Amino acid sequence: MPIEASSDLRSLGNPPCITAEELHEILLVAHSAGNTARRRFIDALRAMQESRLYRQLGFPSLAAYADAIFHYARTQVFEFLRVSKALGDLPRIARALSPAPRP
């Protein structure tokens, strides 16, 4: 059953009525885009840490850089780095756990 779209959705050029399925699709796409952006962000943050390029920007540490630029606390920065590394290790772990090919 269509519902009246909020003024936020209407201002984005959406029709005044939207079905549950259409709204669900909008949410799925937006959520996926957010996850993709978040993954790129944490991977870039890890690259900044590994290369120490934050020093060229005048920061003594990645934590100082992330705090000043993105307002992330030190613990959050290191959690981002941990997750980025873990996600990067997943293919290697999957290969290691795969059964060996039979001769």
C-alpha positions in Angstrom: 0.0 0.0 0.0 1.6 3.3 -1.0 2.3 5.9 1.7 2.7 9.6 1.5 6.5 10.3 1.1 8.0 12.8 3.6 9.0 16.2 2.5 12.7 15.0 2.5 12.0 12.4 -0.1 9.8 14.7 -2.2 12.6 17.4 -2.2 14.9 14.8 -3.7 12.6 14.6 -6.8 10.8 11.5 -5.6 7.1 11.0 -6.3 4.7 12.0 -3.5 3.7 8.4 -2.9 6.0 5.5 -2.5 5.4 1.8 -2.0 7.0 -0.2 0.8 9.0 -2.1 -1.8 10.3 1.1 -3.4 11.3 2.6 -0.1 12.9 -0.8 0.8 15.0 -0.6 -2.4 16.1 2.9 -1.6 17.2 1.9 1.8 19.1 -1.2 0.5 21.0 0.9 -2.1 21.8 3.6 0.4 23.0 1.1 3.0 25.2 -0.6 0.5 26.7 2.7 -0.7 27.4 3.6 2.9 29.2 0.3 3.5 31.2 0.7 0.4 32.3 4.2 1.4 33.1 3.1 4.9 35.3 0.2 3.6 37.1 2.6 1.3 37.6 5.0 4.2 39.0 2.5 6.6 41.3 1.0 4.0 42.6 4.5 3.1 43.1 5.2 6.8 45.2 2.0 7.0 47.2 3.1 4.0 47.8 6.4 5.7 49.0 4.6 8.8 51.3 2.2 7.0 52.8 4.9 4.8 53.0 7.4 7.6 51.9 10.1 5.1 50.0 11.9 7.9 53.5 13.3 8.8 53.6 15.1 5.5 50.3 16.8 6.5 51.9 18.0 9.7 50.5 15.4 12.1 52.6 13.5 14.6 50.3 10.4 14.5 47.4 8.9 12.6 45.3 9.3 15.7 46.1 13.1 15.8 45.2 13.3 12.1 41.9 11.5 12.4 41.0 13.5 15.5 41.7 16.8 13.9 40.2 16.0 10.5 37.4 13.5 11.2 36.8 13.9 14.9 37.4 10.2 15.6 38.8 9.2 19.0 42.0 7.2 19.1 40.2 4.0 20.1 37.9 4.3 17.1 40.8 4.9 14.7 42.5 1.7 15.9 39.3 -0.2 15.6 39.0 1.0 12.0 42.6 -0.2 11.4 41.9 -3.6 13.0 38.8 -4.1 10.9 40.5 -3.1 7.7 43.4 -5.5 8.3 40.9 -8.3 9.2 38.9 -7.8 6.1 42.0 -7.7 4.0 43.1 -11.0 5.6 39.9 -12.9 4.8 40.8 -14.1 1.3 44.1 -15.4 2.6 42.4 -17.1 5.5 39.8 -18.7 3.2 42.6 -20.1 1.0 44.4 -21.5 4.0 41.3 -23.2 5.2 40.3 -24.6 1.8 41.0 -28.3 1.3 44.1 -29.0 -0.7 43.5 -30.0 -4.3 43.7 -33.7 -4.8 46.4 -35.0 -7.2 
